[in-house]
């Protein structure tokens, strides 16, 4: 029996003057590094609509096919390398993580 879909969601933003550099780094380096983990099935980034300053400007959703894959992710070489790169680059790109959390799929409805 397949595992349940797990979504790991990261809400972040950057300083306005570094936002273009932040997005280039996130899209072109950070996510591809994390996608090196075969248990990470899909990653999607979203930009906030409107000017709600209380909400993070960007949300990234990382999808895993099972809790086991999600649990293995943080121990993987891909994750370790991406976190090291994040630590090295976060100030240069103005990275500000607002929050992160994971959810397990309960039910899906489709039209």
Backbone as a printed PyTorch tensor [residue, N CA C, xyz], in Angstrom:
tensor([[[  0.8370,  -1.1840,   0.0000],
         [  0.0000,   0.0000,   0.0000],
         [  0.8850,   1.2520,   0.0000]],

        [[  0.6550,   2.1550,  -0.9490],
         [  1.4940,   3.3560,  -0.9980],
         [  1.2610,   4.2460,   0.2140]],

        [[  2.2880,   5.0250,   0.5530],
         [  2.1640,   5.9630,   1.6580],
         [  1.2850,   7.1340,   1.2860]],

        [[  0.9870,   7.9410,   2.2500],
         [  0.1880,   9.1470,   2.0180],
         [  1.0990,  10.2980,   1.6210]],

        [[  0.6020,  11.1370,   0.7400],
         [  1.3440,  12.3080,   0.2940],
         [  1.6790,  13.1980,   1.4870]],

        [[  2.9240,  13.6460,   1.5330],
         [  3.3880,  14.5780,   2.5590],
         [  3.8140,  15.8500,   1.8530]],

        [[  3.3430,  16.9800,   2.3580],
         [  3.7650,  18.2810,   1.8520],
         [  4.5750,  18.9770,   2.9360]],

        [[  5.7880,  19.3600,   2.5880],
         [  6.6080,  20.1830,   3.4630],
         [  6.5350,  21.5950,   2.8880]],

        [[  6.0560,  22.5430,   3.6640],
         [  5.8250,  23.8970,   3.1800],
         [  6.7760,  24.8540,   3.8910]],

        [[  7.4640,  25.6720,   3.0920],
         [  8.3960,  26.6650,   3.6190],
         [  7.9300,  28.0390,   3.1680]],

        [[  7.7020,  28.9280,   4.1190],
         [  7.3020,  30.3130,   3.8310],
         [  8.5010,  31.2070,   4.0630]],

        [[  8.8470,  31.9990,   3.0430],
         [ 10.0510,  32.8190,   3.1310],
         [  9.8770,  34.1060,   2.3370]],

        [[ 10.8290,  34.9880,   2.5280],
         [ 10.8900,  36.2020,   1.7290],
         [ 12.3180,  36.7130,   1.7590]],

        [[ 12.5410,  37.7860,   1.0330],
         [ 13.8510,  38.3960,   0.9590],
         [ 13.6950,  39.8970,   1.1510]],

        [[ 14.7990,  40.5350,   1.4100],
         [ 14.7690,  41.9900,   1.4420],
         [ 14.4770,  42.4730,   0.0250]],

        [[ 13.7160,  43.5510,  -0.1260],
         [ 13.3330,  44.0150,  -1.4690],
         [ 14.5110,  44.2230,  -2.4140]],

        [[ 15.5960,  44.7660,  -1.9260],
         [ 16.7410,  45.0470,  -2.8050],
         [ 17.4800,  43.7820,  -3.2480]],

        [[ 17.2440,  42.6650,  -2.5770],
         [ 17.9200,  41.4150,  -2.9360],
         [ 16.9540,  40.3700,  -3.4940]],

        [[ 15.6870,  40.7380,  -3.7050],
         [ 14.6720,  39.7620,  -4.0940],
         [ 14.9810,  39.0550,  -5.4130]],

        [[ 15.4420,  39.7670,  -6.4280],
         [ 15.7450,  39.1330,  -7.7160],
         [ 16.8680,  38.1030,  -7.5470]],

        [[ 17.8980,  38.4620,  -6.7910],
         [ 19.0000,  37.5350,  -6.5360],
         [ 18.5230,  36.3280,  -5.7210]],

        [[ 17.6870,  36.5960,  -4.7180],
         [ 17.0990,  35.5250,  -3.9080],
         [ 16.3430,  34.5420,  -4.7920]],

        [[ 15.4690,  35.0320,  -5.6700],
         [ 14.6730,  34.1510,  -6.5310],
         [ 15.5460,  33.3760,  -7.5070]],

        [[ 16.5740,  34.0070,  -8.0620],
         [ 17.5010,  33.2870,  -8.9520],
         [ 18.1780,  32.1480,  -8.1960]],

        [[ 18.7080,  32.4700,  -6.9990],
         [ 19.3840,  31.4400,  -6.2140],
         [ 18.4130,  30.3230,  -5.8340]],

        [[ 17.2290,  30.6780,  -5.3650],
         [ 16.2600,  29.6750,  -4.9110],
         [ 15.8420,  28.7690,  -6.0570]],

        [[ 15.5030,  29.3880,  -7.2130],
         [ 15.0140,  28.6120,  -8.3630],
         [ 16.1140,  27.8320,  -9.0730]],

        [[ 17.2790,  28.4470,  -9.2250],
         [ 18.3300,  27.8620, -10.0570],
         [ 19.3380,  27.0130,  -9.2990]],

        [[ 19.4150,  27.1810,  -7.9910],
         [ 20.3980,  26.4180,  -7.2230],
         [ 19.7810,  25.6310,  -6.0690]],

        [[ 19.0530,  26.3160,  -5.1790],
         [ 18.5550,  25.6620,  -3.9590],
         [ 17.6000,  24.5060,  -4.2690]],

        [[ 16.5440,  24.7980,  -5.0210],
         [ 15.5830,  23.7260,  -5.3270],
         [ 16.2340,  22.5990,  -6.1370]],

        [[ 17.0140,  22.8900,  -7.1980],
         [ 17.6550,  21.7750,  -7.9030],
         [ 18.5430,  20.9160,  -7.0000]],

        [[ 19.2270,  21.5340,  -6.0330],
         [ 20.0260,  20.7380,  -5.0980],
         [ 19.1310,  19.7910,  -4.3070]],

        [[ 18.0150,  20.2970,  -3.8000],
         [ 17.0970,  19.4660,  -3.0190],
         [ 16.4510,  18.3780,  -3.8770]],

        [[ 16.1860,  18.6870,  -5.1520],
         [ 15.5710,  17.7050,  -6.0450],
         [ 16.5130,  16.5390,  -6.3430]],

        [[ 17.7680,  16.6380,  -5.9130],
         [ 18.6880,  15.5170,  -6.0270],
         [ 18.2840,  14.3370,  -5.1590]],

        [[ 17.3960,  14.5580,  -4.1930],
         [ 16.8650,  13.4760,  -3.3590],
         [ 15.7180,  12.8260,  -4.1230]],

        [[ 15.8670,  11.5610,  -4.4760],
         [ 14.8800,  10.8720,  -5.3220],
         [ 13.5060,  10.7320,  -4.6750]],

        [[ 13.4260,  10.8040,  -3.3630],
         [ 12.1380,  10.6970,  -2.6820],
         [ 11.3250,  11.9850,  -2.7170]],

        [[ 11.9360,  13.0780,  -3.1740],
         [ 11.2330,  14.3520,  -3.3340],
         [ 10.6250,  14.3310,  -4.7230]],

        [[  9.3070,  14.2360,  -4.8040],
         [  8.6230,  14.0040,  -6.0770],
         [  8.3280,  15.2700,  -6.8580]],

        [[  8.0540,  16.3580,  -6.1660],
         [  7.6820,  17.5910,  -6.8580],
         [  7.8960,  18.7640,  -5.9240]],

        [[  8.3140,  19.8780,  -6.4980],
         [  8.4540,  21.1150,  -5.7470],
         [  7.7700,  22.2230,  -6.5250]],

        [[  6.9780,  23.0440,  -5.8350],
         [  6.2950,  24.1750,  -6.4630],
         [  6.5150,  25.4120,  -5.6110]],

        [[  6.7560,  26.5300,  -6.2770],
         [  6.8900,  27.8140,  -5.5660],
         [  5.7030,  28.6970,  -5.9160]],

        [[  5.2720,  29.4670,  -4.9280],
         [  4.1460,  30.3830,  -5.0880],
         [  4.5440,  31.7610,  -4.5850]],

        [[  3.9800,  32.7780,  -5.2350],
         [  4.1800,  34.1650,  -4.8110],
         [  2.8400,  34.6740,  -4.2730]],

        [[  2.8800,  35.3790,  -3.1620],
         [  1.6910,  35.9520,  -2.5370],
         [  0.9920,  36.9060,  -3.5150]],

        [[ -0.3040,  36.8740,  -3.5010],
         [ -1.1120,  37.8220,  -4.2610],
         [ -1.4980,  38.9420,  -3.3090]],

        [[ -1.2840,  40.1710,  -3.7150],
         [ -1.6570,  41.3040,  -2.8760],
         [ -0.5250,  41.7360,  -1.9590]],

        [[ -0.8600,  42.6610,  -1.0830],
         [  0.1400,  43.2940,  -0.2200],
         [ -0.0460,  42.9760,   1.2610]],

        [[ -0.5100,  41.7950,   1.5990],
         [ -0.6900,  41.3950,   2.9840],
         [  0.6800,  41.2140,   3.6390]],

        [[  1.1670,  42.2480,   4.2710],
         [  2.5150,  42.2390,   4.8430],
         [  2.6720,  41.2290,   5.9860]],

        [[  1.5760,  40.7220,   6.5250],
         [  1.6800,  39.7330,   7.6010],
         [  1.9540,  38.3310,   7.0690]],

        [[  1.7530,  38.1230,   5.7740],
         [  1.9990,  36.8130,   5.1670],
         [  3.3380,  36.8300,   4.4390]],

        [[  3.9990,  35.6940,   4.4300],
         [  5.2610,  35.5970,   3.6980],
         [  5.0030,  35.8190,   2.2120]],

        [[  5.9510,  36.4250,   1.5240],
         [  5.7850,  36.7190,   0.1040],
         [  5.8670,  35.4560,  -0.7560]],

        [[  6.6670,  34.4670,  -0.3280],
         [  6.8500,  33.2460,  -1.1150],
         [  6.5780,  32.0110,  -0.2600]],

        [[  5.9740,  31.0100,  -0.8860],
         [  5.7670,  29.7160,  -0.2500],
         [  6.2610,  28.6520,  -1.2250]],

        [[  7.0230,  27.7120,  -0.6930],
         [  7.4870,  26.5810,  -1.4980],
         [  6.9000,  25.3180,  -0.9030]],

        [[  6.3520,  24.4680,  -1.7740],
         [  5.7400,  23.2100,  -1.3540],
         [  6.5810,  22.0680,  -1.9110]],

        [[  7.1300,  21.2700,  -1.0170],
         [  7.9120,  20.0910,  -1.3770],
         [  7.0180,  18.8780,  -1.1380]],

        [[  6.8530,  18.0160,  -2.1450],
         [  5.9380,  16.8710,  -2.0320],
         [  6.6940,  15.5450,  -2.0070]],

        [[  6.3080,  14.7070,  -1.0580],
         [  6.8810,  13.3810,  -0.8740],
         [  5.7640,  12.3520,  -0.9310]],

        [[  6.0640,  11.1540,  -1.4640],
         [  5.0550,  10.1010,  -1.5840],
         [  4.7370,   9.4020,  -0.2700]],

        [[  5.5910,   9.5920,   0.7350],
         [  5.3710,   8.8750,   1.9960],
         [  6.0650,   9.5940,   3.1410]],

        [[  5.6560,   9.2640,   4.3450],
         [  6.2960,   9.7830,   5.5490],
         [  7.7280,   9.2760,   5.6370]],

        [[  7.9530,   8.0520,   5.1680],
         [  9.3020,   7.4830,   5.1940],
         [ 10.2560,   8.2960,   4.3060]],

        [[  9.7840,   8.6720,   3.1230],
         [ 10.6120,   9.4940,   2.2250],
         [ 10.8710,  10.8560,   2.8590]],

        [[  9.8370,  11.4580,   3.4440],
         [  9.9970,  12.7490,   4.1050],
         [ 11.0130,  12.6560,   5.2380]],

        [[ 10.9220,  11.6090,   6.0580],
         [ 11.8450,  11.4260,   7.1760],
         [ 13.2830,  11.2100,   6.6910]],

        [[ 13.4530,  10.5080,   5.5780],
         [ 14.7840,  10.2360,   5.0320],
         [ 15.4060,  11.4890,   4.4070]],

        [[ 14.5760,  12.4050,   3.9600],
         [ 15.0360,  13.6100,   3.2670],
         [ 16.0560,  14.3920,   4.0860]],

        [[ 15.7660,  14.6390,   5.3580],
         [ 16.6550,  15.4630,   6.1850],
         [ 17.9950,  14.7950,   6.4840]],

        [[ 18.1130,  13.5040,   6.1780],
         [ 19.3670,  12.7710,   6.3980],
         [ 20.1170,  12.5540,   5.0840]],

        [[ 19.5610,  13.0460,   3.9880],
         [ 20.1320,  12.7740,   2.6670],
         [ 21.3070,  13.7070,   2.3390]],

        [[ 22.2230,  13.2550,   1.4880],
         [ 23.3060,  14.1220,   1.0310],
         [ 22.7870,  15.3680,   0.2960]],

        [[ 21.6950,  15.2390,  -0.4530],
         [ 21.1290,  16.3890,  -1.1730],
         [ 20.6910,  17.4670,  -0.1910]],

        [[ 20.0010,  17.0730,   0.8710],
         [ 19.5350,  18.0230,   1.8790],
         [ 20.7260,  18.6580,   2.5990]],

        [[ 21.6950,  17.8420,   2.9900],
         [ 22.8740,  18.3430,   3.6950],
         [ 23.6160,  19.3840,   2.8600]],

        [[ 23.8020,  19.1090,   1.5720],
         [ 24.4880,  20.0510,   0.6840],
         [ 23.6790,  21.3330,   0.5030]],

        [[ 22.3640,  21.1980,   0.3400],
         [ 21.5100,  22.3730,   0.1470],
         [ 21.4760,  23.2430,   1.3970]],

        [[ 21.4660,  22.6490,   2.5600],
         [ 21.4570,  23.4220,   3.8040],
         [ 22.8000,  24.1240,   4.0060]],

        [[ 23.8980,  23.4690,   3.6660],
         [ 25.2010,  24.1330,   3.7520],
         [ 25.2350,  25.3390,   2.8130]],

        [[ 24.7600,  25.1550,   1.5930],
         [ 24.7180,  26.2620,   0.6420],
         [ 23.8090,  27.3780,   1.1580]],

        [[ 22.6650,  27.0120,   1.7260],
         [ 21.7450,  27.9920,   2.3230],
         [ 22.4580,  28.8020,   3.4120]],

        [[ 23.1570,  28.1140,   4.2910],
         [ 23.8660,  28.8080,   5.3750],
         [ 24.9080,  29.7730,   4.8180]],

        [[ 25.5760,  29.3670,   3.7450],
         [ 26.5950,  30.2130,   3.1190],
         [ 25.9950,  31.4090,   2.3790]],

        [[ 24.7740,  31.2710,   1.8360],
         [ 24.2020,  32.2880,   0.9520],
         [ 23.0770,  33.1180,   1.5560]],

        [[ 22.4960,  32.7090,   2.6730],
         [ 21.2690,  33.3410,   3.1650],
         [ 21.3970,  34.8500,   3.3720]],

        [[ 22.5010,  35.3150,   3.8790],
         [ 22.6550,  36.7600,   4.0780],
         [ 22.8460,  37.4850,   2.7540]],

        [[ 23.6050,  36.8960,   1.8450],
         [ 23.8740,  37.5300,   0.5480],
         [ 22.6040,  37.7050,  -0.2790]],

        [[ 21.6380,  36.7790,  -0.1260],
         [ 20.3980,  36.8740,  -0.9070],
         [ 19.2290,  37.4040,  -0.0650]],

        [[ 19.4950,  37.7890,   1.1760],
         [ 18.4620,  38.3660,   2.0310],
         [ 17.3900,  37.3810,   2.4690]],

        [[ 17.7270,  36.0900,   2.5400],
         [ 16.7500,  35.0450,   2.8600],
         [ 16.2200,  35.2220,   4.2810]],

        [[ 14.9090,  35.2120,   4.4130],
         [ 14.2600,  35.2860,   5.7180],
         [ 13.1670,  34.2220,   5.7540]],

        [[ 13.4310,  33.1030,   6.4410],
         [ 12.4140,  32.0600,   6.5630],
         [ 11.4080,  32.4950,   7.6140]],

        [[ 10.1490,  32.5610,   7.2210],
         [  9.0780,  32.9580,   8.1350],
         [  8.5970,  31.7750,   8.9700]],

        [[  8.3960,  30.6380,   8.3090],
         [  7.9720,  29.4230,   9.0010],
         [  8.0980,  28.2440,   8.0420]],

        [[  8.0600,  27.0440,   8.6110],
         [  8.0620,  25.8120,   7.8260],
         [  7.2900,  24.7630,   8.6080]],

        [[  6.5670,  23.9280,   7.8830],
         [  5.8060,  22.8640,   8.5320],
         [  5.4960,  21.7750,   7.5120]],

        [[  5.0440,  20.6310,   7.9780],
         [  4.6960,  19.5140,   7.0950],
         [  3.2690,  19.0670,   7.3740]],

        [[  2.6170,  18.6070,   6.3080],
         [  1.2450,  18.1150,   6.3980],
         [  1.1440,  16.7740,   5.6960]],

        [[  0.2980,  15.8940,   6.2290],
         [ -0.0010,  14.6130,   5.6270],
         [ -1.3720,  14.6880,   4.9670]],

        [[ -1.4870,  14.1950,   3.7350],
         [ -2.7510,  14.2070,   3.0190],
         [ -3.7950,  13.3810,   3.7630]],

        [[ -4.9770,  13.9740,   3.9360],
         [ -6.1050,  13.2630,   4.5380],
         [ -7.0820,  12.7850,   3.4800]],

        [[ -7.4370,  13.6670,   2.5340],
         [ -8.4350,  13.3200,   1.5170],
         [ -8.3230,  14.3200,   0.3890]],

        [[ -8.6460,  13.8730,  -0.8210],
         [ -8.6490,  14.7290,  -2.0000],
         [-10.0120,  14.6550,  -2.6760]],

        [[-10.5210,  15.8010,  -3.1040],
         [-11.7440,  15.8870,  -3.8890],
         [-11.3790,  16.3900,  -5.2810]],

        [[-12.0080,  15.8790,  -6.3110],
         [-11.7630,  16.3330,  -7.6830],
         [-13.1020,  16.5490,  -8.3820]],

        [[-13.1170,  17.4900,  -9.2850],
         [-14.3070,  17.7590, -10.1100],
         [-14.3280,  16.8080, -11.2740]]])
